[in-house]
Amino acid sequence: MEAHTKDKVAATTVEAVPNLLTPPETLGQKMKQVGPGIVVAATGVGTADLVTSIVIGTQFGTTFIWAILVGSILKYFLNEGVGRWHLASERTMVQGWHQLGKWATGYFGIYSIIWGFVYGATAASTSGMAMHAIFPSIPLWAWAALHAVAGFLLVWFGKYQVVEKVMTVLIGIMFLTIIGTALLFLPSFGDFISGFVPRVPDGSFMLMMGLIGGVGGTITMASYGYWLAEKKWTGPKWVSTMRLDSKVAYTLTGIFTIAGLIIGAEFLFGTDVNLRGDQGLIDLAGLLGQEFGEPMKWVFLGAFWSAAFSSLLGVWHGVPYLFADFVQTIRQKKDAPRKQVHETDKAYRFFLFWLTFPPMILYFFGKPVELVIIYGALGSLFMPFLAISLLILLNSKKIDEPLRNKALPNIILVACVAMFVYLGANELINILFG
């Protein structure tokens, strides 16, 4: 028992300082502490989620409200699993992967470099598109570079509390605008309720699966524990607060995605409008402007920008933690004490730089085909990798018995593995043969 305790203390990433925060006990006290979940929601809900929900609403009306609920529940259990692993084991996901074997740590290292390069260009370009639509005199590449550098400076010089406040404002703009727009197109009570009844029309299976799998984030979910640490939530006593925080995150995510589906279902259903990619949101803003006046166009473009830049900012702040932890893990000597990864770590700042500046070359030359193929292949395998990791780690003896997985989390994580493996296999087939 004593040896296990020493091992646990040596492995922890939490510095050996007393936790000055007392976990809240009442619901009201816990709600005042909510914050990391807002960051997760703002990071995970991007323009891709909005486009997907609007497109599916355009094609199938409110049929797939139930699929959004299922997706939100699945992502909640994944996010809660990440948070519970951090708090109950006092280890990070990277340390957990290292326990699974060097192959898992190596996979993440390779994936993070490729993903960061491509995502850095994509996130900055998407944020720039919204501003380019509002101020077209400045070229898109310049707007993309400005957003990438703005995120870089805000994270480099700011602290988590500053980033959290900025993202809370952005998600407030995004949610109020999209939900406010959806209120203009409320479906009948009967149509809305019918969307809660599971059904899959002919030809919609893959869209439905993609909608379920696409709700919320991917790699950024693994950053959740670092945001908990920034809030000084350490140890098992914070698990109940973390669970409420995660519920808030994925309740907001579900509401936001349903609002997008309603916009598509009630405003575009039965029309010939074809929204593709992020440009589709600009086209939709123009249509809303024609229908409700120019101010509506600018309001919707503001929502588009908030969704894009909040995702960028969350990734710029959160994923470098994972990389810095990865570097510390592979360099650490056996039984050596660990320190909490920090924004000032060289590895953290390297990856922040990697997200920001090298991808700028893609603004001008596009995405190299080979890189996109590798990125797509690795990306399609990340979610089942996370789900399998949590299944193993949260049923292990590294977790005290009361906080190990019960039957329901195990069933849902197995369902996640099955669904994401299926989606991943389909994605790989499309990449290789499509």
N, C-alpha and C positions, 0 to 999 in steps of 0.2 A: 504493500500500500504506500509506504514511504517512497519507494523507488518510483512508483507510478506518479506520485505527486511531484517529485523532482523533475521527472521527464516532462510533465505537463507544464511546469513553470519554465523550464528551459525552452520549450517549443513555442510558447506564447509570443505573439507579436505585440502584446500590450505591455508598455513599459511598467517597471515595478514601482508604481506610484499609487497612492491610495485613490480610490474612486470617490471623488467629492460629491457626486450626484447620487441622490437617493432615488431608486426607482419609484415612479408614481403608483398610487394604489387605486384611485378612483378613475372612472371613465373621463371625467372632465380634466383631471390632471394629465392623463395620458394623451388626450387630444391636443393639449397645449404643447406637448413634446413632439408631435408629429412633424417630420421634416425630411428625413432620408427617403421616405416613401414618395414625397412630392418630387424629389430629385429623380427617383426611379421613374415615376410617371412621366415627367417632363422629358427625360432622356429616351425612354422607350417608345413614347407616342410621337412619331414623326410624321412627315408628309406622306410617306409610303402607306402608313396605316390609314390616313385620311383618304388617300386616293383609292385604296383597296375597298374600304367601306362604301365610298360613294359609287364606285363602279358596280359593286355587287348590288347595291340598292337600286341603281339604274336598271340593271338586268332582271332582278328578281324581287323587287319591292322590299317589303319588310319580312320576307320569308326567313331570313337568317339572323334575326335578333337572338334566337336561342344559341346560335353558333358563337356569337360574340360573348354571351354569358359563359359558355363552356370554355372558350379561350381565356377569358379573364380568370376563371377558377383555376385552370391548369397553370397559368403563369403565376397566380398567387401562391400555389403550393411550391412551385420552383423557387420563387423569391423568398418565401418563408423558410424553405429548406436551407437556402444559402445563409440567411440571417441566423437560423437556429444553429447551424454548424459553427458559425463564428462565435456565437455567444456561449453555447454549451461546451464546445471543445477548446475555446480560446485559441483556435487556429484559423488560418485563412483558407480560402478555397485552393490557393496555389499550394499551400502546405498539404492540404488534403489530396490534391492530385499527386504530389510527390510521394505520399504514402502509398498510392496505388501503383507506383512504379515510375521509373525515369521516362518511359514511353509517354506517359500522360503529361508530365512536365515538359518534355520535348515537343509534344504536339502543340501545347499552348504557346510555347516560345515561337515556333515557326508560324503558327496561325496568327499570332498577334502582330508580327512584323508585316506579313502580307496584308492582313485585314486593315492595319493602321494606315498603310500607304494608300490603298484604294479608298477606304472610307474617308480619309482626310480630304481627298479631292472631291468626293461625292458630297459630303456634308457642307463643305464650303461653297461648292457650286450651287447646291440647293438653296442655301441661305441667300446667296447672291442673286438667284433668280427672282425672288420676291422683291428685293430692292431694285433690281434692274427693271422690273415691270412698273414700279412706282417712279423711278428716276432713270429712264432709258438713255439719257445722254451719257451716262457712265457705263462703259462696257462691262459685260458680265464677268470677264476674267478679273477685272479690277475690284468689283464688288465681292467676288469669291475670296480674293486675297485679303481684302479689308476685314471680312468676317473671320477668316482663319487667324489673322494677326490679332484681332480684337479678342477672340477666345484665348489665344496664347497669352496676351498681356493680362487679361482678367484673372486667369488661373496662376500665372507666374507670380504676380504681385499681390493677389488677393488671398484671403483665407476661405475655408469652407463656408463659414457663416455668410460671407459676402456672396459667394456663388449661390448658396441656397436662397438668399433673399432675391437675387436677380432672377433665378429660375422660377421662384414662386410668383413673381410679377409676370413673367413670360407665360407661365402656364395659366395664370388668371386671365390674361388677355386671350389666350388661345381657347380656353374652355368657354368663357363667357361669350366670345364671338361665335364659335361654332354652335354652341347650344342655343344661343340667341337666334342664329340663322335657322336652325332646325325648328324652333318654335314658330317660325313663319309658315312652316309646311307640315304641321302636325297631322299625322294620319288619323283616320277615324279610330274610335276606340276598338272596334272589332278587328280592323286590320292590324292594329298595334298588338293586341292580345294574341292574335293568330300567329304572330311572329315568334311567340314563346313555345309553340308546338313544334317539336323536331320533325322536319321533313326535308327531303332532298330531291328537288325537281330533276328531271332528265337533263343530263349534260352539265350539271352544276357540282358534281362531287369534288373535283379538284379545287374549284374555287372555294367551296365550303371548307375543305381541309386547310387550304391556304389562309383563309380568314381566321380559323381557330388557331393555327400555328403562328400567325403573324401578329396577334394582339400583344402589345407590349414589346419589351426589349429582347436582346439576345445576349451578346457577350457582356453588356453593361450590367446585367443582373448579377454577375459574379463580383462586381465592384460594390455591391450593397453593404457588405461587411465593413469596408473601409469608411463608408459614410456613417455607419453606426459608431465606429471608433472615434470619428471626428466629433460626434455628439457626446462622447464619453459614456456610451452605452457598452458596458463590459460585464461579462458574467451572466450566468443563467437567470438571475433575478430580473433581467431586462427582456426576457423572452416574450412575456405577455404584452409589453409595450410595443415590441418589434412586430408582433402579430397584428396588432391594431394598425400600426404604421403601414404594413403591407396591405392590409384590407382597404385602407383609405386609398393607397396607390392604385390598386386594381379595380376598385369601385369607380374612381375617376376615369381610369382608362376605359372601362366598359361603357360608361355614360358618354364619353367623348366619341368612341367608335360607333355607338348606336346613333348618336346625333349625325355623324357623317352618313350613315346608312339611310337615315330618314331624309336627309337632303337629296341624296340620289333617288330614293324611292318616290318622293313626292314632287320633286322639281324636275327630274330628268327621266323618270320611268316612262317608257313608251315612246321616247324621242329618238332621233337618230344621232344624238350627240355622243361622241366617242372620246372619253377622257383617257389620255395615255401619259403615264409618268408624271413628273412634277409639273410639266408644262400644262397638264390637264387642270391643275388647280388655278393657274393663271387664266385659262380659257373659261373655267367656271366662274371666276371673279368677274370676267367680262360679261357673261350671261346674267349674273346677278345684278350687275350695274345696269344692263338694258331693261331688266324687269323691275327693279326697285330704285333706280337712280344711281348716279355716280358715287355718292357717299358709301353705298353698300359695297361697291367694288373695292374701295380703298380699305374699308373695314375688314373685308374678307382677305385681302392681300396682307393686312396686318396680322391676321390669324395664321396665314400661311407662313409668314416670316417668323412669328413667335414659335410655331411648331418646329421649323427648321433650325433656328438658332439655339433654342433650348436643348435640342438633341445634340447639336454640335458642342455646346458648352458642357453638357453632362458627360459626353465622351472625353472631351479634352481634360476634364477634371478627374474622371473616375478610372478610365482604362490605364493611364500611366501608373496608378497604384498597383494594378495587377502586374505590369511589367517590372516595376521596381521590386515587388515582392518575389517575382520569378528570378530576378538577378540575385537577390539576397539568398534565396533558397538554393540555387545551384552553386553558389560560392561558399555557403555556410559549412563549416567543419562540424563533424558529429559532436553533439552535446554542447556546442557553443551557444551562448545566450543570443537571443534575437532581440531586435529593437523594432518598434513600430515604424512602418514605412511612412515617409513624410514627403510633402510637396517639395522640400528642398533637397531631397536625395538626388544624386547625379543621374541615376537610372530613371527616376521619375521625370526629371527635366529633359533627359535625352528623348524619352518617348513623346513628351509634349512637343518637343522640337520636330520629331519624326512625323507626328500627325499634321504639323502646321506647314513646314517649308518644303521638304522633298516632294510631296504630292502636287505642289504648284506646277510642276512640269506637265502634269496631266491636264491642266486647264487649257493648254495650247495644243497638245498632241493627242488628246483622247486617251482612252484606256487600252494599253497593249492587250491583244487578244489572249496571249498565253497567260498573262497575269490574271485576267478576268476568269479564265477557265479554272486556274488553280484556286483563286479566291472563292469562286462559286462552289467548287468541290469541297473545300475546307469548311466554308460557311454552312453548307447543308448538313455537315456532320457535328456542328458545335452543340446544338440543343440536345440531341440524344446523348452526347458526351457528358453534358452537364447533368442530365437526368439520371444516367447510369451512375455517375460519380456520387450523386446525392443518395441514391438507393444503397450503395455500398457503405458510404461513410456514416449515414444516419442510422444504420442498423449495426454499426460496429461497437466494440467495447470502449472505444475512445469517447463515446457519449454516455453519460450517466443514464441508467435505465429509464427514469421518468421522462427524459427528453429524447429518447430514441423514437424512431418512427413507429406509429401505431398502424393498424390495418388500413385505414382510409388513406393516409399519405402514401403508403406503399402501393396501394391499388392505383392511385392517381399518377404516381411517378412511373409505374409500369405502363399505364396508358399513354403517358407522355413519350416514353421510349418508343412504343409501338408506332405512334402517330408520326413522330419526328423521323424515325428510321424510314417509314413509308414515304414521307415527303422528301427526305434526303435522297432516297433511291430514285424517286421520280425526277428530282432536280438534276442528279448526276446523269440520268438517261437523256434528259433534255440537253444538257451541256455537251455530252459526248456524241449524241446521235441526232439531236434536234437541229 
